[in-house]
Amino acid sequence: MTDNPMMIMIVNMTIVFVVLFLLGLVIDLIHKLDPTKNSVQEEPQPLAPIAVAPVVVEEPRLTQEEAELVDYEAVMDQEPTERQ
């Protein structure tokens, strides 16, 4: 055996790439022997359109306090000369 780390790395990488190459060959073999490859697949039937009901959204109503606050903010956003 060797204690050289470079030699250990080369051996490990060689083993990894050989295993990956063999797995690639197995995958290719499975693709060639695939028994479901030539079967006729039925085309899916189109789904009937779904009727969508219209959605009615009511605008939120302000309480008296909220309405007064909105009015106050509108006044405060004005220039000081416009307030008088």
Helices and strands as residue ranges (DSSP letters): H 5-32, H 64-77, H 80-83
